[in-house]
Structures are given as structure tokens and as C-alpha cells.
Amino acid sequence: MHPPQPSPNPDELTFLVDDPGPRDEALGVSADLLYVIKDKQRSPLARIYWRPATAQLLVQDAHGGGTLCSAVETSPATHDVYTPEGAALARVEFRRGRFLPWPRRTRWTVTLPSGSRITGKKGTWYAWTLCIGFFPLWFPAGLAMRLYSFWEGESEIEVNFPRRTRWYGPAFSLLLDYRGISEPAYHLKTQHVDYRLAFVLATIKTQQEMPNTDNKAFSTT
């Protein structure tokens, strides 16, 4: 299945996850509108909805073409993805990163019906090596900036950790790459990964990396 947009290269798709705007109507879906998937020209490709009663994500075609797929949260760290006909598309599992007792990166594991796996880890190994290596320098500076912002009553200053995420399939082939500085986007190899699955994966990643606030749709561990 090819991505729903014209592209100079039909085997590649660049998209981003954006917040809904005033023109993003519900299209008759009785659920909460979470995000809009857009191409690099910022044209809508799909709309992402959340049904709390059934713990279900719905991916709707942005141009009224109906449901593309759905994802059911079977546990705080697991989502099962289905086609509109109910066939299994994939299982997405999440494992949060940590520093102690030993460092490990945040990981998303996608298991396809064939049994093959696609694995993505947050941050490249060399970016994390630099981050940990310079920890004695940036940690005191970051702490000082946080204390200053608290004292002055300003908004909290964020400390950005490595966030580039690359998903690899069999034979260490790069299938999906989340990268960028000012406006990071997803770069998908559509000949190997169903774009609907990529939309779900990007949505899950966005939600699981949100702070623990009331506007968070589903639970995480």
C-alpha cells in the first residue's frame, strides 16, 4: 500500500505529527482528536483520534476516506494494531529508558504478523556517549538555570537529551528515521513498512514522551 500523497520518490514518505488546528473538524468520529499527520508541505494526510472507553486509537484518512487502521492499548506498554477489516497489522511494545542501575535507551519494538521485528531506540549511541561524557559540565549549569528560572518566576528551562530515533528491521536496514532540530519529522521507507503502521508508531511515540499532564491520552510505564 502506497502513502496517500504524491511524492518525487514513491518509496519514501516524510511526515510529521502536528497538533490539530481550528480547521481540523471531527469528520463524524465520536472520539477525541489528538493529532494531525501532515506531509512536509504541511498538507494533512491523516487524523488521529482517541476513544477512552475502548482504549483505542483511530487513524482516519484526512480527506474523508474512512478508517485507515486502529490500535488498541492492551497494556500501558503494548498496543495491537489492526486493519479496518480486523486483521492484525502489528504489535508495538514500549520500554522506557533509564540511567540506573545501568543506562539503557528508550526502545520501541514492532512485531509483525510474519514474526519479523522492527526496533527503534531513542538517541544514537554516539549522541548519548557525548551526553554522558559531558554530564559533569552540563548538569551543574542546567541545575543553575532551573534555579534561576524558579527564582525569577519564569517558565522552566528544558534540558534536551538526544532524541533522534531510528527503527531498523532485519539485516540492520533503516526503515523509519525520526530526526530534525527545529521541526523534527519522520522519514519512512514505504517499500518495507506500511505507512499506516508508521502513523500509529509516531503517535504512540509522541504520546509516550509527553509529560504526565491531563491532556495525555493513554497511560505509559
N, C-alpha and C positions, 0 to 999 in steps of 0.2 A: 504494500500500500504506500503510495507516494504522499508527501506532505501537501496540504491544501493551499499551496501558493506557487506562483510562477517563480522560477529560480534559474540563474545562468547555469548552475550545476544541479541537476535533479537529484544527485546523490548526497547533497549537503543541504542542511537547513540551519539557519541561525535564528534563534528566538530568545525572548526574554519574558520574565514573569512580572507583570505590572499590576498596580492597584486599580480597581475599577473606577471609572470616571462617571460624570453625570449622564453621559450618553449611553452607558452600558446598561441597557434595560434587561429585565429578567427573562424575556422570551418565553414567558408562561411556565417557568420552572419554579415549583414551590420549594425553594431552598435558599440558603444564604449565598449571595455572590461573593466569592473570595478574591479571585484574581482574573486578569485577562491575559492570555498568552498572545504576544504580538511578534511580528517579524521585525527584521532590522530597520524597515521603513516605518515601524510602529503601526502597522495595519493589523487589526485583530485577526487572530487565527482560531482561537477557542476561548470559551469562558468556563471558569472552574467554580462549581457550586459545592456547598456542604450541607448535608442533611443530618442534623444532630440525632434525630430519633433513630436512624438506622446506621449511624456512624459511617456514612457513605459519601465519597467524593464523586461528583458527576462532571464529566468533561463534555461540554456541548460545543458543537460547531458554531463559530461566531456569526455565520451567515444563515442561520436557521436550518441547517442540515440535519438537526437531530443530535442524539447522543452518540459520541464517538467511543466512549468507554466509561467504566466506573471502577472505583476502588473502595473496598470495604476494609475498615480498620478492625482486624481480628484480635489485635492486642496493641498496647501502646507503642510497640516497636515493629509491628508487622501489618502490611496491607496486601490484600489479594486483589489483583486487577483482572477485570473481565471485559469481554467484548459486549456490544449491545445484545447479542444473541445468547449471552451467558457462558460462553466458552472462556476458559482460563487463559489469560494473556501473560501473567507473570505473578510472582510473589516478591514484594520489596521488604527487606529487613534492614533495620537501623541499629547501629551500635555506637553509643556516644563515646567520644574521645576522653582522655584523662591524662594527668601528669603523674599521679601516684597510684599504686606503688611503683609502676614503671610507665613511661609515656606510651600512648598509643593514639593514633589518629581516628577521628570520627569516620565511620565506614557505612556505606550503603551497599547491600548485596541484593542483586536481582537474580532470581531463579526462574528460568523459562520452562515451559512445559516439556521441552526436549531434555531438560536436565542440565543444560549448559548454564553458566553463571556469568554475570557482568558485575564487576566490583569497582566501586568508586571510593576514594579516600580524600578527605579534605586536607588541602595543603600539600605541596610537593615536599619530598624528603629534604631537598636542599634548602627550601624556604624555612622549614621547621628547624633544620640544623642551625641556620643563621639566627633564627629567633631565640632558640635555647642558648646558643653560644653568647649572644649579646644580652641575655637576661640580666646579669648583674648591672648593666648600664641602663637599660630602658625601664626596668621595674622601679627603681627609686624615682626616676623622672616622671613616670606615669603616676605613681602614688602622689608625688608633689603636685602634679596638675589636678588630680582629683580633689585633693585637699583644698587647693586654691579655688577651684570652681565651687566647692561646697561653701567655703568661707565667703565668697563674693556673691553667692546666690545665683550663679549662672548654671546653664544646663550642663549635665555631666559630660565629660570628655570621654569619647570612646577610644579604647585601645584595640587596634585592628590586628588580628592574628592572620596567618596565612589562610586564604580562603579558596584558592583555585582548586577545583575538584575535577579529576579525570576518571572516567569509567572505562575499564578495559575488559575485553572479552577474551575468548580462547586465543591462544598463541600471542597473548600480550598485545592485542590490536586495540588501538584507541578508537572508541565508539562515540563517546559523548564527552565534551570538554566545556567546563564552566570557567570562564576567565574574563578578565577585564578590570580596569581600575575605576574610572568614573562611572561607567554604566556596564557592569558585567553581563554577559549573555552566554547562552548555551549554543554550542556548535555540535551538530548531530550528523553522524554518518547514516543516512537513511537507508542505505542498501543493507545494513546489518541490524538496525534497531527500528522497530515500529515507532513512528513519531508519536502515536497516542501514548505509548508507554513512557516516552521521554517527557511528555507534558505532565503526566502523573508524577514521575520521579522528580521533576523540577518543582512541582507544587509541594510534594512531601518535604523536600529539602528546605524550601522556603519556610514552611510552617515549623519544622523541627528546629530551625535556627532562630526563630523568633524568641524574644524574652518572654518570660512567664507572665503575660498580661491577659486581660479579659477578652481581647479580640483574637486570641489564639483559638483556632477551630478545634483541633483534636489534641489528645494527650500525647506526651512523649516521655521517654525514660532517660 
